[in-house]
């Protein structure tokens, strides 16, 4: 932990737990530089990410992820005691001024507390445990949508999420904030290649279900969510906001879902559409667990084509 004097860009001090007594007062301090880079989305260390704000820090603590270092300014000091971070125990807590904190923050209205966290690295097996319900993002580039989908995936019982084909990272600053902490708990794979991923999903018996706003989808008639059997292993394919799913991915699907909308609305954004279908999957699975019969005329997806 840094010594009791004001800090400059000097070699890293010994690492100890507890709250540092003297604040960091130099903008050139290496810890401020590290936090600035991490909160901008580039920590320079694998699986280490910057998070900002009392809610995300609290969610990280509650989720049991590894918190390496906490940074607080006077504006955020009130959160330290509430979160159990002011009693001289791990993790390391550093302090700085409100002005310097604002200079490294990624939000427009900083709340004076941030942290560096190390998140687990997941495997394909981790995302398909049990009766798989996997969300596959293909070209979803808006980080707010990505984070909201992560939140919905956890809320409705998905077993994991995959970010593929130039989708925004679920671990980016805006996506993490939009996930409201779900990113700490949901198994996530990054940078998957769709052809390889879809083949892997087929090998474990998962049906591929595409979301679409079109009337026809690679020869598949789009069905309403309740008309598709989502009780078995399923991978929900979600395309980008502008162009939807690429044709090769659509042609791989076993079923297509189109959410009926009132005119003149033509489509929903990716996060809303994914949330609607995830809710339907959760509803069907809950009904099955309660012994209720499936909806008549539901299209089975349990046997991938």
VMD Tcl script that draws the C-alpha trace (Angstrom):
set ca {
  {0.00 0.00 0.00}
  {1.32 3.49 -0.68}
  {3.18 5.22 2.15}
  {1.72 8.01 4.24}
  {3.05 10.87 2.08}
  {1.57 12.40 -1.05}
  {2.26 10.24 -4.06}
  {4.02 10.90 -7.31}
  {4.88 8.70 -10.26}
  {7.29 6.58 -8.26}
  {7.81 2.80 -8.04}
  {4.80 0.89 -6.75}
  {4.79 0.69 -2.94}
  {4.35 -2.54 -0.99}
  {0.86 -3.99 -1.18}
  {-0.95 -4.18 2.13}
  {-4.61 -4.14 3.06}
  {-6.57 -1.35 4.59}
  {-7.18 2.33 3.96}
  {-4.29 4.58 2.99}
  {-3.96 7.51 5.41}
  {-2.81 10.23 3.00}
  {-4.55 11.05 -0.27}
  {-2.96 10.85 -3.68}
  {-2.40 14.45 -4.74}
  {-0.45 14.17 -8.00}
  {-2.18 13.62 -11.30}
  {0.95 11.75 -12.42}
  {0.55 9.08 -9.76}
  {0.72 5.59 -11.23}
  {-2.44 4.45 -9.45}
  {-4.45 7.29 -10.95}
  {-3.05 6.43 -14.37}
  {-3.98 2.81 -13.88}
  {-7.51 3.67 -12.77}
  {-7.94 6.14 -15.65}
  {-7.00 3.46 -18.21}
  {-9.14 0.77 -16.58}
  {-12.22 3.00 -16.32}
  {-11.77 3.82 -20.01}
  {-11.85 0.09 -20.80}
  {-8.17 -0.83 -21.00}
  {-6.57 -1.97 -17.75}
  {-3.60 -3.51 -19.56}
  {-4.06 -6.70 -17.51}
  {-6.10 -9.74 -18.60}
  {-9.49 -10.08 -16.89}
  {-8.99 -6.92 -14.81}
  {-11.58 -4.17 -15.25}
  {-12.38 -0.79 -13.77}
  {-15.79 -0.19 -12.21}
  {-17.17 3.09 -10.93}
  {-19.91 4.11 -8.54}
  {-21.15 2.74 -5.20}
  {-23.73 0.42 -6.75}
  {-21.26 -1.44 -8.96}
  {-18.68 -1.66 -6.16}
  {-21.36 -3.02 -3.83}
  {-22.49 -5.55 -6.44}
  {-18.89 -6.69 -6.95}
  {-18.52 -7.23 -3.19}
  {-21.84 -9.05 -2.99}
  {-20.93 -11.26 -5.96}
  {-17.65 -12.36 -4.42}
  {-15.42 -11.28 -7.30}
  {-11.82 -10.37 -6.55}
  {-11.47 -6.66 -5.81}
  {-7.86 -5.62 -6.16}
  {-7.98 -1.94 -5.20}
  {-10.56 0.67 -4.29}
  {-10.10 4.38 -4.98}
  {-12.21 6.94 -3.11}
  {-12.41 10.72 -2.90}
  {-14.06 12.73 -0.11}
  {-17.33 12.61 -2.07}
  {-17.22 8.81 -2.00}
  {-15.82 8.33 1.50}
  {-19.32 7.90 2.95}
  {-19.68 4.68 0.98}
  {-16.54 3.07 2.41}
  {-17.94 2.40 5.86}
  {-21.31 1.25 4.52}
  {-19.56 -1.23 2.24}
  {-17.22 -2.46 4.96}
  {-14.15 -0.98 3.28}
  {-13.03 1.43 6.01}
  {-12.00 -0.99 8.76}
  {-8.39 -1.62 7.75}
  {-9.06 -4.89 5.97}
  {-8.56 -6.04 2.39}
  {-8.96 -4.89 -0.32}
  {-6.47 -2.04 -0.53}
  {-8.19 1.36 -0.35}
  {-6.55 4.45 -1.80}
  {-7.75 8.01 -1.44}
  {-7.51 11.02 -3.69}
  {-9.12 14.45 -4.08}
  {-12.50 15.05 -5.67}
  {-10.81 17.03 -8.44}
  {-8.35 14.25 -9.34}
  {-11.07 11.61 -9.09}
  {-13.23 13.56 -11.53}
  {-10.29 13.70 -13.93}
  {-9.99 9.90 -14.12}
  {-13.70 9.06 -13.93}
  {-15.65 7.72 -16.91}
  {-19.01 9.13 -15.81}
  {-20.31 12.68 -16.15}
  {-21.25 12.95 -12.47}
  {-18.63 10.95 -10.52}
  {-19.70 9.62 -7.13}
  {-16.21 9.38 -5.72}
  {-15.63 5.63 -5.56}
  {-14.15 3.17 -8.06}
  {-12.43 -0.21 -7.99}
  {-10.24 -2.56 -10.00}
  {-11.74 -6.05 -10.16}
  {-10.51 -9.34 -11.56}
  {-13.30 -11.37 -13.16}
  {-13.27 -15.12 -13.83}
  {-12.35 -16.56 -17.22}
  {-15.14 -18.87 -18.41}
  {-15.09 -21.84 -20.76}
  {-17.72 -23.06 -23.23}
  {-18.68 -25.76 -20.73}
  {-19.48 -23.08 -18.15}
  {-22.15 -21.43 -20.31}
  {-24.04 -24.63 -21.19}
  {-24.38 -26.21 -17.76}
  {-27.75 -27.75 -16.94}
  {-30.54 -27.09 -19.44}
  {-28.67 -24.52 -21.48}
  {-30.19 -21.13 -22.23}
  {-27.40 -19.23 -23.94}
  {-27.67 -15.74 -25.38}
  {-25.45 -15.24 -28.45}
  {-24.82 -11.63 -29.47}
  {-23.84 -11.26 -33.13}
  {-22.85 -7.71 -34.05}
  {-24.67 -5.98 -31.18}
  {-22.53 -2.86 -31.05}
  {-24.35 -0.61 -28.60}
  {-22.77 -1.18 -25.16}
  {-25.91 -0.04 -23.37}
  {-27.90 -2.72 -25.16}
  {-25.24 -5.32 -24.41}
  {-25.29 -4.50 -20.70}
  {-29.08 -4.55 -20.57}
  {-29.11 -7.97 -22.26}
  {-26.62 -9.26 -19.68}
  {-28.98 -8.03 -16.95}
  {-32.01 -9.66 -18.59}
  {-30.10 -12.89 -19.19}
  {-29.32 -13.25 -15.50}
  {-32.82 -12.17 -14.45}
  {-34.52 -14.79 -16.61}
  {-32.21 -17.69 -15.81}
  {-29.85 -17.86 -18.80}
  {-26.87 -20.13 -18.26}
  {-24.47 -17.83 -20.11}
  {-23.85 -15.24 -22.79}
  {-21.50 -15.12 -25.77}
  {-20.24 -11.95 -27.43}
  {-19.44 -12.66 -31.09}
  {-18.82 -10.95 -34.42}
  {-17.83 -7.41 -33.45}
  {-20.33 -7.09 -30.62}
  {-19.46 -4.56 -27.92}
  {-17.71 -6.12 -24.95}
  {-19.95 -6.85 -21.96}
  {-16.97 -5.76 -19.86}
  {-16.77 -2.26 -21.34}
  {-17.52 0.59 -18.92}
  {-20.96 1.51 -20.28}
  {-22.02 -2.13 -20.67}
  {-20.98 -2.94 -17.12}
  {-22.98 -0.03 -15.76}
  {-26.01 -1.06 -17.81}
  {-25.74 -4.62 -16.46}
  {-26.18 -3.24 -12.91}
  {-23.90 -5.95 -11.52}
  {-25.12 -8.97 -13.49}
  {-21.83 -8.96 -15.41}
  {-20.14 -10.16 -12.20}
  {-22.24 -13.31 -12.00}
  {-23.27 -14.42 -15.49}
  {-20.78 -16.71 -17.30}
  {-19.61 -14.83 -20.42}
  {-17.46 -15.78 -23.41}
  {-15.79 -13.11 -25.52}
  {-14.76 -12.88 -29.19}
  {-16.31 -16.16 -30.31}
  {-16.41 -16.95 -34.04}
  {-20.02 -17.72 -35.05}
  {-19.34 -20.79 -37.25}
  {-17.29 -22.49 -34.54}
  {-19.65 -21.47 -31.76}
  {-22.79 -22.64 -33.57}
  {-21.14 -26.00 -34.28}
  {-20.26 -26.36 -30.59}
  {-23.81 -25.54 -29.58}
  {-25.17 -28.17 -31.94}
  {-22.82 -30.77 -30.50}
  {-24.33 -30.25 -27.04}
  {-27.87 -30.49 -28.43}
  {-28.85 -26.84 -28.24}
  {-31.46 -25.59 -30.69}
  {-30.57 -22.34 -32.44}
  {-33.37 -19.78 -32.21}
  {-32.99 -16.52 -34.13}
  {-34.68 -13.23 -33.29}
  {-35.84 -11.25 -36.32}
  {-37.97 -8.29 -37.31}
  {-38.51 -9.67 -40.82}
  {-41.45 -11.60 -42.20}
  {-39.29 -14.36 -43.68}
  {-36.02 -15.71 -42.36}
  {-33.90 -18.00 -44.53}
  {-36.88 -20.19 -45.31}
  {-38.16 -20.25 -41.71}
  {-41.56 -18.68 -40.99}
  {-41.05 -16.38 -37.96}
  {-43.21 -17.39 -35.03}
  {-44.39 -15.51 -31.98}
  {-42.34 -16.23 -28.83}
  {-45.01 -18.37 -27.17}
  {-45.23 -20.57 -30.28}
  {-41.62 -21.76 -30.03}
  {-40.70 -24.47 -27.54}
  {-37.94 -22.96 -25.41}
  {-37.94 -25.53 -22.62}
  {-34.99 -27.59 -23.84}
  {-31.39 -26.52 -24.46}
  {-31.57 -23.31 -26.52}
  {-29.20 -20.73 -27.91}
  {-30.94 -17.41 -28.53}
  {-29.30 -15.57 -31.45}
  {-29.54 -11.78 -31.23}
  {-28.38 -9.55 -34.09}
  {-27.17 -5.98 -34.31}
  {-29.39 -2.94 -34.08}
  {-29.03 -1.84 -37.71}
  {-28.91 -5.03 -39.78}
  {-29.97 -7.88 -37.52}
  {-28.40 -11.31 -37.85}
  {-26.10 -12.08 -40.79}
  {-27.56 -14.42 -43.42}
  {-25.19 -17.32 -42.63}
  {-26.29 -17.23 -38.99}
  {-29.97 -17.03 -39.98}
  {-29.57 -20.02 -42.27}
  {-28.17 -22.00 -39.34}
  {-31.22 -21.38 -37.16}
  {-33.75 -24.06 -36.27}
  {-36.50 -21.55 -35.54}
  {-37.08 -17.82 -35.84}
  {-38.97 -15.58 -33.46}
  {-40.66 -12.33 -34.43}
  {-42.32 -10.26 -31.72}
  {-45.68 -8.87 -32.91}
  {-45.86 -5.08 -32.66}
  {-48.58 -2.48 -32.96}
  {-48.31 -0.19 -35.98}
  {-46.47 1.96 -36.88}
  {-43.62 0.46 -34.78}
  {-41.51 -1.78 -37.00}
  {-38.93 -3.16 -34.61}
  {-37.56 -3.20 -31.07}
  {-33.98 -2.61 -30.11}
  {-31.84 -5.64 -29.42}
  {-32.09 -5.40 -25.64}
  {-35.88 -5.17 -25.54}
  {-36.33 -7.99 -28.05}
  {-33.92 -10.26 -26.21}
  {-35.62 -9.50 -22.89}
  {-39.05 -10.42 -24.25}
  {-37.84 -13.78 -25.56}
  {-35.85 -14.53 -22.41}
  {-38.94 -13.86 -20.34}
  {-40.91 -16.29 -22.50}
  {-38.21 -18.94 -22.07}
  {-38.30 -18.46 -18.30}
  {-42.10 -18.65 -18.31}
  {-42.13 -21.89 -20.27}
  {-39.47 -23.47 -18.08}
  {-41.25 -22.43 -14.90}
  {-44.51 -23.87 -16.22}
  {-42.76 -27.12 -17.11}
  {-41.27 -27.37 -13.63}
  {-44.77 -26.88 -12.19}
  {-46.09 -29.71 -14.36}
  {-48.19 -27.54 -16.66}
  {-48.74 -28.76 -20.24}
  {-47.00 -26.89 -23.09}
  {-48.91 -24.44 -25.26}
  {-50.64 -26.19 -28.14}
  {-49.05 -25.99 -31.58}
  {-45.70 -24.89 -30.18}
  {-42.91 -25.42 -32.69}
  {-40.40 -27.90 -31.21}
  {-36.78 -26.81 -31.34}
  {-35.21 -29.65 -29.43}
  {-33.90 -31.46 -32.53}
  {-31.49 -29.18 -34.37}
  {-31.66 -29.51 -38.11}
}
mol new
graphics top color blue
foreach p $ca { graphics top sphere $p radius 0.5 }
foreach p [lrange $ca 0 end-1] q [lrange $ca 1 end] { graphics top cylinder $p $q radius 0.2 }
display resetview
